[in-house]
Every structure is written in structure tokens, then in C-alpha cells.
Amino acid sequence: MKKLILALTFISVSFLSGESIKSPSGALTLKFFMTPSGQPGYSLTHGEQPVTGKSVLGVLFNDGPGFHTGLKLISADTSTHYEEWNPVWGEVKTIVNHYRELRVKLEQTKDKPAYCFITFRVFDDGIGFRYEFPVQDNLQYFTVKDELTTFNLSGNHKAFWIPGDFDSNEYPYKTTRLSDIDASGGSDFFEISTKSIVGKNVVQTPLMLKTEEGLYINIFEAALKDYPAMNVSVNKDNYELRAVLVPDAVGNKAYLQTPCSTPWRTIIVSDKAEEILSSKLILNLNEPSIIKETDWIKPQKYIGIWWEMHVGKASWNYSDVRNVKLAGFDWSKVQPNGKHGATTERTKYYIDFAAKHGFAGVLVEGWNVGWEDWFGNWKEDVFDFVTPYPDFNVKGLSEYAKAKGVKLIMHHETSASATNYERWIDSAFRFMNYYGYDAVKTGYVGRIIPRGEHHDGQWMVRHYVRVAEKAAAHKIMLNAHEPVRPTGLHRTYPNWLACEAARGNEFNAWSRGNPPEHETILPFTRLMGGPMDYTPGIFQIKMDYYTPGSKFQVHTTLAKQLALYITMYSPLQMAADIPENYDRFPDAFQFIKDVAVDWDDTKILAAEPGDYIVIARKTKGKDEWFIGAITDENSREITVDLSFLGKGAPYNAEIYKDGEDASWDDNPMSYKVEKAVYKTGDKITFRMAKGGGAAVRFSR
Amino acid sequence: MKKLILALTFISVSFLSGESIKSPSGALTLKFFMTPSGQPGYSLTHGEQPVTGKSVLGVLFNDGPGFHTGLKLISADTSTHYEEWNPVWGEVKTIVNHYRELRVKLEQTKDKPAYCFITFRVFDDGIGFRYEFPVQDNLQYFTVKDELTTFNLSGNHKAFWIPGDFDSNEYPYKTTRLSDIDASGGSDFFEISTKSIVGKNVVQTPLMLKTEEGLYINIFEAALKDYPAMNVSVNKDNYELRAVLVPDAVGNKAYLQTPCSTPWRTIIVSDKAEEILSSKLILNLNEPSIIKETDWIKPQKYIGIWWEMHVGKASWNYSDVRNVKLAGFDWSKVQPNGKHGATTERTKYYIDFAAKHGFAGVLVEGWNVGWEDWFGNWKEDVFDFVTPYPDFNVKGLSEYAKAKGVKLIMHHETSASATNYERWIDSAFRFMNYYGYDAVKTGYVGRIIPRGEHHDGQWMVRHYVRVAEKAAAHKIMLNAHEPVRPTGLHRTYPNWLACEAARGNEFNAWSRGNPPEHETILPFTRLMGGPMDYTPGIFQIKMDYYTPGSKFQVHTTLAKQLALYITMYSPLQMAADIPENYDRFPDAFQFIKDVAVDWDDTKILAAEPGDYIVIARKTKGKDEWFIGAITDENSREITVDLSFLGKGAPYNAEIYKDGEDASWDDNPMSYKVEKAVYKTGDKITFRMAKGGGAAVRFSR
């Protein structure tokens, strides 16, 4: 996280209203204004095209006039910033942070005079803005009743959306015009157990949009650390979006203390879909790493005792008793159900497999007591995070793993009982340190405790950050499942390798699953905020393999599962299928063994949300490239230019592609592995089956 | 806590309905019945007098039919229990637990068959009953929507009440007929900052009642550990009381898991007010101590840096900055306000004073950072419990105290941010162990976090118990301020020496205070559940001594302040005034130095709620008796018989009494100390001024 170059050029210009600033290249123009009633606002244009028309801003307080009308513009200062910085891990080695900033000072004179700033940062690929509340005499503590931020869109754009929800983001995406959004939910979302759908016209961010004119717009937020997450309501008359914050148990939105800021509200915009995916705007709006020594943070691939539970071969729970009180429960008196996944024996098998095939980590879910009645009871004392089931020898296994050069990955399912987790977390992390675990997967399935709070409200947002900070203090890497959607905080907490926070591959095992287009949308939405632990690599596509008659299946071809290791960026990638299935397809498995997880460079070669994505990435510190190409439910042929390959000798390419008769529904496991030779400037064509994909490794 | 005698005699009798059982002596008769609609109920008579008429029972669930109507009586078993047990500390050395029990099994057949028990225990001085939910196939987890328990009173009794409230019990008592209760609050309760008054007809328990016929009835609960506290609503048409449970953040009452029970609902009844005060029914309904070794638990007197803040001589806060964020705050850069109470120097002065006069502990409030903006902001990260202010040398003081044979008493004000306290509590208790603190005073001033929860709801009830359990694990004694009202849990957790949980002496320092009758009501209400840290011993009665023109004052005479050490039972008694005031009145102070805090025996010599109380207590393990006598706003003469004194040689009595010209308002600090000689069977007459009292030490 060393800054290569830090160059700040301040050009302060005071102006009063109606002034505009342009992005460094001039591609974007932001205009700030004050309404006659004293409300601030902005508009944004991309070249000549409007991105947002006049859009008003403001924050309403519970305990004072807040900042929304009757404001006086005191000053407006502009400056230009340029820096390059190196993330601890990432898609590229060096990130350029280049923007022009407009910082306006607004005074509230209704009550005791108080002031705030709105800071706009205008990059060439979008903007971020936030409300800032400095320390001042008349503003120390305040409660946000509502945020009045709007995004006044220019038309009835195509939208890639999921319903606004205070608790879940595990929905499949819908693609409709803004006017056709119906996010009221209903049976269409039955498989999501814990949800709090906001209403018909409210959708989540990141919200991906495409205009009639072909402009791509992404609306989201950055650096959500101490505030609720933002949904947006859609006014179908004028296509104005308005912030809808997640409330707390008593209906308030946020409790703030000066100095403080809201998260950045972001608009990423380009006429090229590829540039949306390559944007580093959200990362740039986050703070640098708080972790000084980062050598213990290791991007990695892992396997785990996990998919076998999803497909019904094994259980998280050790027994089938239905009523467990952890304190004093005598597990030796319980009849095991014979299906428990996390046994010592099975874990050793996974450790052996990881050691043989070069996986750094082995996740074991269901190792700890409490799974018998962990879900659905709004139970507070549900797990203790330190007591293994009788058939899981944590000491023996930690020694066995160490001897094999493999790390066990801890699992802390909280059942959304965050109060309970906070009580145990110090013990749990000490336990991990003691037994040599250096990574944890957390889970928040269920209704939140403190009761009345939501997964995406301020209290839980602070909880997730608190867990990341505590993990960092214990040198533990973090992978959070069912948290709030990430907003680039992995810049600040690089030990926070990944999150789930969207509909992962697991839904394919036991529900109608994820439609073939799902993975072509996620990078434009959920992944804008950070890596996703999507858990790709399922080779056994259809679930009738396990359960005769089952109609459940993964909605991709096998080859597309490989491509996801490239198209779904994460420094933490699971080989999610059970080892036995990898043994059945060793040639395809070779790609998972070979693929890198940390990169010097990334090229978005082709992309259209909902249709296809082709991405090339260069392995960190190595003359090696990978390409992943995926399509939606349509078969597709895409040709891309390989001019990014290094000059000189050609590269040997190992190509993993759909069989000619492959399709996600009829013949998903048909694939071919071919070798070929390519050099820089060559073109390569991917013929992808319906729901298919391709993956290539270039090396020399 | 060794049981002297344990004798259980089971006499099982099955009967179907309409049967009655009598208390061991036959004084009370409980009748159980089922209504035609299948709802259970009971009635209670004292001799020939009705205590409650037909009173229906039941529990409503959110997630099932619950147990209220359509129930089938399956069985009814009676048994008799007799035991004697010794509390770790208490008002008497040995407690007799003698009751007859009726346990009815009720089946709910509406849904999947489920059953519960209602267990009645009938003592000679009252009854307890509770709902019990054993482990069973069709009942594991359930949510209590409401409890339908009623107490159908026989008439328009006189009631000593405070408003039903989910957050505060710091009200002065009102004495009215049931029909005249108006608990809607309003400006009458302005000085209570955090309150959630339930409504006009809802009052708190313990509710003390007196019938026209002179029967004393006390309605309360015992063993409140995992359930919300009970208020009662008063039906003014028929004088039926009905349980009103404190809701959680989403309006539910309790989350339970079988096996579980509600707290005991208690009715203590006698035609002698004295017998209400001597009842051990609530303690007997609690579970025995969970603490095996109890030698570290020490009833004690203490002084503290505390009253000087209440009277405005000093401040809890070190500085007058208004906006503190603990993490990273640089206290060395802050200007002290010059009034900080908890300085090293002042604490040494208190340690010296304690050592000189034989006090075991010195409480220091305001020692830790965060008091600048601790209240009123619903702030979560308000204290860390381990960081002293720069002018409080915790290491030096802990060594100084140890050298002087005195213990510092820790103070953990949480500002009602229970989540924050739970995060810090392990560190805070380790800090205490490290620096030799063995007692903590906790505080819960303000609105609860988790927001939406209440002081008296299930979540907080569990929190207080969790703190007591954790304290026990660290061998720490606990004194909780602003918790839920106690219900005899000090039997189970004898390290939980005392609670505030009512309107303490402090209100006299800065509000209209506590009326002279206040201390004659508290033993009949709040103290029924356990010791109160009332903080008696204020010698400087009027506050204009500190603040010229102040109208605030303690509403007693000085002599009555001494009597409170006897009439307000607690194993933890503060000498609450500042040492300088004790130096002014060394002869009166001698009583505080002499008075015991643990007792072999207690005699309630005379009592009438709202009017007067005279109690004699025998020092544990010593041939020494004390008497405390107090009156309300009326001067009063009471003569009591000293037949409890030991036979043989007479006792030397040191008598502390009101001066002849004393009265709480005009001349409260007029007192006399006299010596006399009394022997068993003598009579002693106390002439008490308005708001006055008397205290005597008998020794030989």
C-alpha cells in the first residue's frame, strides 16, 4: 500500500453558484446550484449527454433543522488531486486516483448557525459526493431522519435491479425500463428466507443503468462505514431516484457525531460498458489501509466442506435433536445423525486434497456445536464459536494441516445474532490464533439481533467494520457472508478479502438458482463495491446426480464455471465442488489449480451487462495471462484482440471451452481442453454455448 | 449457603378442578379452577377474607395458540416442602422455606398438542405461581405476545404506587385508592430524564395494597432472569389487575426456549404490615446460589467520591469539552475544568478517611474518560471502562489503597449503552482484577442501546444477569444502578449485593427530592425484591450550604438518616455524605461507623406503609442489636418492646435521636446522642420529629 507518487495541486477558486467543474480530461461536467429556497443541488453531463439533470440534495435531522432548505452558500473551493497507489492486492498493480474536487460550504441559519460541506470529486469516469459535518459549536451529535439525495435521470433507462431490501441482497436481477420496475416482491422471491422488501418502487444500489443513447450509468456509494446502506426509490413520472436509507429499530437512519461524513454517493458513467468494469472510482474514494504490515494477507484459493451440505450429502448439524441450549449441553449423550460433514476424517481428506493440488485453505463449516437449531428461531445464544462437535478434533486437525502446509479456514456462522458474536469474538479470535487459523468466513443468516435492526442498517454496518478491525488486530483475513454490500472498504481493510452480499452460486444447489445471465450482471452491480466470494467451480452441474429427480442445477456450462475465476474478481476463490468431482474431471480441474488470484493488470476486453463479459488478467509478478469469457442464456461468438500479451516469443495457450454440443440446460458438462499458441496482436475467438463460457491460460 | 435441613414430603393427590389447597398453617387457601372456555384461574383467601377473587391466567404466543383458552386440565399434583437454608448474607441467619405446592398440567389441543404446567406454591405469608414449559415435541421455541395473568382484587384498596414504566423506577410513590390511580405522568415526573410511562391505569410492581379491612397485600414477582418485568394495569370497574409486560424493540414480550418458566408471580398477604416486611417468600422462590466459594463476598460499608458531584462541588467530567470520540482522543491537550472530583489527591483523602474510620471501600465516580458528553446523545461508544483521566493515577491509588487496607470500588457507568459495555466487560473486569478492585457499581442512565430496547425488557434483564454472572466469575461484587427492579436474584447471585432501581437519596440533592414518607414505603415496595443502595447518611441536609439560595434538601432529619442504615436493609451501605461533613458531626458519625451490615436476626417491631417503620437487627456473630425507627412527615411517638434482647446483663444503649426542636423542614440537623441502659423486656419509646427518626446501638 505504498504510494508511488503523491501529487496534490490545489487551485482554489471561490464562486457562488451555478458554477461548473470538469473532470481532469473534460469528459464529465458537474454543475452545482442552489435553489431559490436555499436547497443545494447538482447536475452531471457526459460530453453533451445529460447523466443527471438538476438533482437536489440535503440531509434531514431529527433534532434540528438539518441541511436541506434555507441554506446559504458560504464558499466553494476547487482543487485538483493526482496520486498513484498500490493496493495490497487487486486487479491491477497501480491505481491512479485523479479527480477535481469542488467543496461547498453551506450554512444553516434557521436555528443556531451550523454548517456543513458537500464535497464533489469529479473523475473522468464518474463522480462521488458526500456530506461532511465538521466539529463546530452548534453541532456535536445529531440523528439523521432522512437523506434527501436525488439522482434526476434523463430518461426511462434500462435498469438492472434487485428489490430494495433492508436485510437481503440475494436476489436474481431483473432487467426492465425504470418505468417497469416492480420491486414489491411476492412469491418470486420465495427462496430468500430473511427479507425486508421496501416497496414497489424501491431498488438496491449498485443500480446499473443504460440509456437509449448507449450511456452506461452506475449509481452506488463508497466507504460505507458508519451509516445505513442506500437504496433508491424511483419516481416513474420523472425518473428521479431518491435515497432510501435503511432504518434502525426505532425508525431513525443514523446517529452521528462530528466530525463525520456520509458515505460517498457515486455515479460512474461511460459510453463503454467495459469502462464501468474497469473503474477504480469507488476504491479511490475509500481511505488508505489502516494495516501497516500486510505480509500476512494472502490472496488464495481454497476448498471446503460446504457444497456437500448444499447438495444434501452431508449436514452442518451433528445430530437431529431440535432443541439445544449450549451452556452445559452434553454432546456425548446425543445420537449422531450419521450425516455430519465436518468430521475429523472428512477434514483430513480435504487437507490431503488441498495439499496435493496446491490449495492454501480448507474451510470447514459445521465444525462447532449449535447447528441443530441454528436457524429460524431468532435465538440469541446460538453458537459459541469455540466448541467443536465431538467428532471434530480441532487440535489434531490443526496439527495435521500444519504438517501438510495447509491452513484450516474458520467458519463463524452467527445466525445474525450479532450481539452474541460480539460477546464471543475475542475468545473466538484467540481460539483461531491458538490453533493456527488465519482466515474466517462469517455468516449472518437470519433476522438480526439486536432485534429490530437490519443487516444493512447503521448498527450492523458498524458491526461488520468492527469485526474487520478486530480481525486485523488478530492478523485474520475475513470473508463475510450475508453482510451489507461492500463499498470499497477492502482498500482500508485489506484483510477483508471478500464478501458474499449477493446471490451466490449456492442458490443453484437448492432453488431455481441463478439465471445464465446472472454472472454477466454481478460485475456491473454487486462487484462494483468489492470482491465476491461467489464460490465458482461447480463441475457436477445437475443436482439429480445427488438426488434422483431433482430439477435443481447450476445454470451454466462447466466451462463457464472456469471462466468465472477470471470474470468474477476476488482475491479469495473457492473451488466449490466436492473433491470427488474434481477427480472425475482432472483436465478441467487443472485450470482451477493454475489460475491466479492476484493480478498486475486487468483488461476488460468486452462487456455488456446481462449479455457477456470477457476479461483478461495478468498474474501478479509473472508473465502469465488468463482470459475468462462468459455469455448469458444465448450462445455467442466473441473475438478479442490479444495485443495486451507481452512482445517477443508467443504464448502457449491452454483453452477450456464449451463442447460443441454444450448448453447450460441440455448438456452443461460438455467441454474441451485444447492447446494452441498465440502472440501479441493475435485475435482469439470464443464460441460460447448457451449459458457457456471459456477460460484460457497464456504462459511462456 | 449450606442447607441446614432439607425435608421434602411429597403428597401427591390428583384432582380435576375446583379443588383448593391450604398453606402449611392453613392461613391461606388457594383455589384453582378452569373456566368453561378452558382457561385456568385461581383465587386466594386469607382466613375468611378474599385476597383475589376468581382470577384468570394464560400466556399468549405469537407463533402458536399459546396457553390461555381451550385448555384441558390433565393432572394436578400437590406436595409439601420444608427446608431451612442459610443465606451468604442477609437479614436473618436461617431462612425457612415451607410451602405446599399445586402443580397443574394443562394441554393445548388446538394446534399440535402441547402442554404446560402452572405451579402454585402456597406459603403462610403468600403465594407464588408461574408458568412452566417443559421440553416436548411440539414446543421448542416460542415468542410470548402477552401474559394474561390477572389479580382480581376484592375492592377499591389503598395503593402505594408508581407509574408503570418500561425504563424507570425512580418515581416518588403516590398513595391513592385503586380507582384514583392516574399514572399518566406529565410534569409531575419532570426530573426523571429517561422514562417510558405506559398509561393512565398502569402501575409498577411491587404494588403495595391495603384493604378496608386492614389486610396488607403485596403483588410482585420473583426470579426475573429471562423475561420482561411485569407492570399491572388496573381495571377501575372491577379492580382486576392484569400483567403488562415490557415489550422489546419490535413489540414482542419474550423469546423463550423449552425448558423454561416465567418468573414467579407473587402475592404476599398478611393482616400485619410487619409480616409483609419480614416475608422471605421472594427469596425462597429463587434458586440457590450458583457460587460455591463465597468467602470473597463481603457485606460492607463504603464511602465515595460521589455526593460532592451531586451537590455541585465537583464534576464527573475532567474538562468542559462537549464532543469526545474516545478512540485516539488526546487528553493531554484538553484544558481541565478545575472541578474534576476523581483526582488522585482527592481519592487519597478518601482512602485515608476510610482507613481511619473503618470503611472497607472507596467508590470513585468519574475516574474514567468519557464523562464530557456521556449523557443524552444515545451515544454507543461512550466509555471504555479501562482508561483513567490524566489526573487519576490508577496504579498509584490501587497501591495506596492496598497499603491502607482499603479497597477501591470500581464505577462502570454505561450510559445505558449495554452493547458497548458487553464489548468491554471482559477487559474491564480483568482491569479490576489487575488493580485489586473487588466490587463494581454499574449505572444505566439514559436510553438503552440496543436502541428500542428498554431497561426492564427481556434483553436487558438478561444483560443484568449476564453481568452478575461474569462478575461472579471474576470474584467481583456488584451494585447495579438503574437496572430492572430486583426480584430476589441475590439468593442465586450473592455477589450481587445491591441495586438502586428506585428513587434514591440522590434526588434530594437536585430535585424536589423524596418526600418524608418515601423511606416508609420503599421497604414495602422496592425492597421486597432485594437490597437497595439507597445511599443514606447525609448529614448536611440543606443544599443552600453549597449553593446559596438553593431550595433543595434532604427531606429527613439527620437522625433519620442514621435510622435508614437499619430500616433500609442492604449488605452494602454507603456513608454518602462528603467526609468533611462527617468531621463536623463526629458523635453522630459514630453510629455509621458502628452499624453492622450483616445480621443474624431481624425483628420488624412496628410498621405501616407510608407512616412509620421500626426494625431491630442483631449483628451477625455478635451480641449486639441495632434499632432504626423512622416516621413520615408527621412527628410520632412509638414504643416498642425490647424482649428480643438477650437475657442476662443489661445492654448499653447509644441512642441517636431528633433534637426536641427538630423537624425535616425547619431544623433537620438538630439531634441528640444519649446513652442509657436497657435489658430484655424493657420498653423503649422513640419520639420522632416530623420527617424524623431514631437509631440505637445495644451492646454489652
Interface residues (C-beta under 8 A of the other chain):
Chain A: V135 Q140 Y141 T143 D248 A249 V250 N252 Y255 Q257 T258 R322 N323 K325 D373 N377 W378 K379 E380 T419 E422 R423 D426 P450 R451 G452 E453 W459
Chain B: V135 Q140 Y141 T143 D248 A249 V250 N252 Y255 Q257 T258 R322 N323 K325 D373 N377 W378 K379 E380 T419 E422 R423 D426 P450 R451 G452 E453 W459 R462
